[in-house]
Amino acid sequence: MLANLPEFEVVALAADAGEALDTLKTKKIDIVLLDVEMPGASGIDALPSILERGDGAQVLIVSSNAEDGAEAAVKALALGAADTLPKPGTGYFAGRFSQVLAERLRKIGRASREQKESVALESEQPEFSLRPVPTERPTCLALGASTGGLHALNEFLGALPVTVSAPILITQHLPPVFMPFFARQIEAASGRPARVARNGSRLKPGEVLVAPGDAHMGLRRNGNHAAVELVDTPASSGCMPSVDVMLAAMGDVYGKNGLGVIFSGMGRDGLVGSEALIARGGGVLVQDQQSCAVWGMPKAVADAGLASAVLPPHALARCVGGIARGAPWR
């Protein structure tokens, strides 16, 4: 399929993960297409080593396990895969698999190219103008992410101090079918109860609510409590669900006690929401360029001078912990 497309060059074929790792010792690869079920080590087990050996190579999981077995797909994304794609089968793609595959690879290649160009220009970029680190203890924490974000979210939540007891909202760009498995992945990574948000879900201390894939996660004040208000109207970013909607809603309900964190992702979703949150007195932190798979969403916020800190995920977690205990740290 790919040999007929002039923009792609297949430089190596591997029968199993071990052969792939040997190939990566001597060949520079931009994108690796990886199955899950293979002889020897599974694709999931081999993924961390392939990413490490690949030295910047992006991984697209192409597997029947990415169909209804979305849990394996979410695990792969959490480990650092750029995207997943089910193999062609009954009811899938209607003969368009080669076209869908090419579209996914173009998307991954474009994101990878933009990231490399951004790194190349890094030395020419001025330092960001950072806002003061918030001093108000957050009573709600909202996390936004897209491509490469699952891996960053896992690292952040795993390092987040248990003393941070605020409810946590997450908007991650994923298809709806993935969301229950994504919530379980978040629960395992964070050690906190996590579930997909429903209309009217009450925000509780220490609990994580994940935006469903087919609606934005808005909020409303319900007496002395805050509750989720799902919204399906188009967002300015074009994303569903949108980080913008979540951050703006948190600003409306929590004001200066709302804290947003923007992780790896393509595009600018989160920029408009960050502006709205800061206008209400809240604060925003973003993931740094070096640790991002795609430095699009965090860069947009940092470029606009809206970020109070630009750090890797584990350091962002420590920063949030410091703000929560009244000892801001950047």
Secondary structure, DSSP 8 states (H G I E B T S, - for coil): -GGG-TT-------SSHHHHHHHHHH---SEEEE-SS-SSS-HHHHHHHHHHHHTS-EEEEE-GGGSS-HHHHHHHHHHT-SEEE----TTSGGG-HHHHHHHHHHHHHHHHHHHHHHHHTGGGS----------S--SEEEEEE-TTHHHHHHHHHHHS-TT--S-EEEEE---GGGHHHHHHHHHHHHSS-EEE--TT-B--TT-EEE--TTSEEEEEEETTEEEEEEE-S--TT--SS-HHHHHHHHHHHHGGGEEEEE-SBSS-TTHHHHHHHHHTT-EEEEE-TTT-SSBSHHHHHHHTT--S-EE-HHHHHHHHHHHHTT----
